[in-house]
Amino acid sequence: MTRTAQIVSTARYLPGRKVTNDELTARFSVLGLPDVINKFGASTGITQRFYAPDDWATSDLALPASQEALKRAGLKPEDVDLIVLGTDSPDYITPDTSVVLQYKLGAKNAGTFDVGCACASFPTAIALAAGLISANAGIRNVLVVAAYMMHKLSDPDDPVSFFYGDGAGAAVLTSGSMQGFVGAALQADGAYHSNWGIFSGGTFEPASEASVKAGRTKVRLVKPYPPEVNEEGWPRLFKRLAAENDFTADDVDQILFTQVRKPTIAVAAERCGVPVEKCHTIMEKYGYTGSACIAMALDDAIELGKIKRGNLIVMIGSGVGYNQAAVAFRMT
């Protein structure tokens, strides 16, 4: 019998501290930048974001989303065969955050690994989980989690900290005979690897007193990405995914893009041939939650009734580097 991965539950977690654009404007006005937050807000559609407690790590954000997703799937932690966690704000450089989550969750029978392609991590992780389920009879229940706590790795006096909100999303995939997973497509361009990132703390430049003082262990936007990276890259990936898996734009019920700029989503939707009304957004209420944003948007859209059983959905993510990933699923 053909084994196909199916999404049987989703969940999201948002921490409690709300940080509005007005609060950030007050902070940056003191620093002599009174207009920067309003400009970012107008260009993105983001009005607020949420922060986790200062003593939390990314695995602490991932835990409640994971627990709720398992509860909704009717599973216990010990039923999980594999945990795949996507983030670019890990607890540590090593070990993987997924293994920390496995311990905190009590998923004693699960293997784990991290996916680290930044904000393209969730669709990448979903595709990997689906492939492993199809190819391995011993892997039945996979917990896919995406979590983001980049605000803790940013300089609060850097205006780009506007973008960093905390959050987590999770999905449980199980094996079944009905079509769930449809296909995946990925693309990248490493020429942009030095545009945005945390550039000290790895082997390129191990952390030192000098690099810490210079702020190189914090996330930095060095050079903006040109608009065409997403405005052209997302439609190109969508059309490839559709052609390779025999569906059209008219067949798609919902596209979930990386939740960073509403105007970019509108342009990409038009070029994909999909009405923007079929592109659910959450950045206006949750802020930009990076690696977690597509997972959170998926759960939010399901909760609002925008995604239903039998719907064909496409998730397309972009991560610094840059990485881009798309995955198509039939909801069962």
Order of alpha helices (4+ residues) and beta strands (2+ residues): beta-beta-alpha-alpha-beta-alpha-beta-alpha-beta-alpha-beta-beta-beta-beta-alpha-beta-alpha-alpha-beta-alpha-alpha-alpha-beta-beta
